Amino acid sequence: MDDFMPKTDDKPPFEFLSRKPYTPPSWAANLSPIPSHIFSLGHFPTPIHKWNLPDLPEGTEVYIKRDDLSGMQNKIRKLEFLLAEAVAQGADCIVTIGGIQSNHCRATAVAAKYLNLDCYLILFTSEALIDKDPGLTGNLLVERLVGAHVDLISKEEYAGIGGVALTNILKEKLLSEGRKPYVIPAGGSNSLGTWGYVEAVREIEQQLGKGSGGITFDDIVVACGSGGTIAGLALGTWLSGLAAKVHAFCVSDYPDYFYDHVQGLTDGLQAIVSSHDIVNIQNAKGLGYAMNTTEELTFVQEIAKATGIVLDPVYSGKAAYRMMRDMAKNPEKWEGRKVLFIHTGGLLGLYEKTEQIAPLVGNWRRMDIQASIPRQVGADISNSISGWSDWKEMGHGTYISAGGWSFLLGRLNCRYGKLHAVSLRITTGFFVENTIVLAEGKMLLDGIFQVKTCGFPPL
Ligand SMILES: *Cc1c(COP(=O)(O)O)cnc(C)c1O
C-alpha cells in the first residue's frame, strides 16, 4: 500500500518532499486525533519582518509573516498533513473543489503532482461561463500546465448542492473506474488541515525565541476564506504561550458562519474551547467574494508602492485594508501594540484584476537614446568555446563577429574605421586566456565588425 518513499522512517537525503513521522508541540499533545505523518512541501520557517505601513496609530508597530513566500502560500501548510494522509491511504488521485481562481486548488494540483498523484478539480464560476473554455488566467494557467482535470460548475450549483456532495459525486465516479481518490474539502479546511496553522504557531514561537530581541506580539491579523487558517492559528495561539489576540477578517460568508465553522474544526480535535474566546472575526467581504472595489485595489497598489509588499486582492488585500481602516477609525484600540499580519499569499489572483488595476499603475515610456552613442561590448559575450578553431583561423586574418562568438571582451570604442588595441579573453569551462590584439576594421551591424588586419601573439 504505502510504497511512497521512504519505506522506513530513515532520514532522507533531502528534506523537501520527504514524509516524516509527526510529533505535535507539547502544548498541542492533548488534541486528538494527532496526525501520524507530515510531508515537507513548503519552505519554512517563512520570514517575519517589520512592515513599515504608512499612517499607523501612535506607537503601533506592524510586522508581517511572509507565508506568501512558503512556495505555495497558506494552503501548503494544510496540504503537508492532508497529502501525508492521502499517501498513507494509498490514494492515486486527489479530488478537491473551489472557486474558478482558487489558490487552494492550484496548490493542491501542484503538490499532488510533486507526489505523483493525479488531481481532479471542481471549479465554480458564473452560470454564463460553465460551457466555455475557462482560459489560462492566473491559477488556471498553473492548474492546466500541471495537467489537473477541471470540471466546471455554476456558483448556484455549488451553493445548492454543496461542496461535500459534489466532491462525492466525482469520488464515486473515480471509484467506479478503479481509481483510489482522496477528497480534500474546499480550502483544505477540515480538522486535519487545521494542524497546518497549529504548526505555524510553533514556528512563530520558535522565531520569537531565537534572537528576535524579546519581541512579543499583542495581535495576530489574518484573512479568512474557508476557516482552516484561523482555526489553527487561534487554537495554537490559545494553547501555546504566544498570548496574542487573533483577529480574522473574513472575505466570504459572515462572521457567525465562521465562528460556527471554527467551532466545528476545534471540536473535531477535542479542544474544549469556544471559538468566540479564541478569535475575533470581522467582515471584510465588501462587494462579495473575489470582487473588489476601486478603493481596495488602490490600497493594494499604494501598499505595494510604499512597502514592496504585494497583497492579493481576494484575501490579504481585503484583510489589510480593513485592518488599516479600523486603525484609522479606532486608533486607541491599536496604539502602542505590536501586530503580526500574516500574508497568506495568492499573488496569482491579481492577474484576474489587471483591467481594474490598469488605471492605477505607473506610466511607461520609450527610452530616449541618441543614435550616435557607440556600442560597448561587455563581458556577456564570452560564454562558449564554439568558435575556438575559427578563432585561430581568424587569427590569420579574416573576420570576427562579436555577436554570436565567444571571445570578445573589453571595450571596442569604435564605430566606423579603426579598431585599436582590443583585449581578447577566451573563456571556457577549462581554459582562460587573456591577450591583446591589434586590429583594423569596421562595424558592419550592431555587434558585428569586420577586421581587415589583425595580429596577436602566437598561441
Ligand atoms: C485560502 C486563502 C486564504 C484563507 O485561508 P482559509 O484557511 O481558507 O480561511 C487566505 N489567503 C489566501 C491567499 C488564500 O488562498
The ligand as an SDF file (V2000), in Angstrom:
LIG
                    3D

 15 15  0  0  0  0  0  0  0  0999 V2000
   -7.3840   30.2860    1.0720 C   0  0  0  0  0  0  0  0  0  0  0  0
   -6.7060   31.5590    1.3030 C   0  0  0  0  0  0  0  0  0  0  0  0
   -6.8610   32.2900    2.4920 C   0  0  0  0  0  0  0  0  0  0  0  0
   -7.8130   31.9040    3.5650 C   0  0  0  0  0  0  0  0  0  0  0  0
   -7.4440   30.7450    4.2310 O   0  0  0  0  0  0  0  0  0  0  0  0
   -8.5730   29.7820    4.7790 P   0  0  0  0  0  0  0  0  0  0  0  0
   -7.8700   28.7830    5.5550 O   0  0  0  0  0  0  0  0  0  0  0  0
   -9.2770   29.2280    3.5820 O   0  0  0  0  0  0  0  0  0  0  0  0
   -9.5200   30.6080    5.5980 O   0  0  0  0  0  0  0  0  0  0  0  0
   -6.1380   33.4330    2.6420 C   0  0  0  0  0  0  0  0  0  0  0  0
   -5.3030   33.8760    1.6830 N   0  0  0  0  0  0  0  0  0  0  0  0
   -5.1460   33.2180    0.5270 C   0  0  0  0  0  0  0  0  0  0  0  0
   -4.2420   33.7820   -0.4950 C   0  0  0  0  0  0  0  0  0  0  0  0
   -5.8420   32.0400    0.2900 C   0  0  0  0  0  0  0  0  0  0  0  0
   -5.6840   31.4100   -0.8780 O   0  0  0  0  0  0  0  0  0  0  0  0
  1  2  1  0
  2  3  1  0
  2 14  2  0
  3  4  1  0
  3 10  2  0
  4  5  1  0
  5  6  1  0
  6  7  2  0
  6  8  1  0
  6  9  1  0
 10 11  1  0
 11 12  2  0
 12 13  1  0
 12 14  1  0
 14 15  1  0
M  END
$$$$
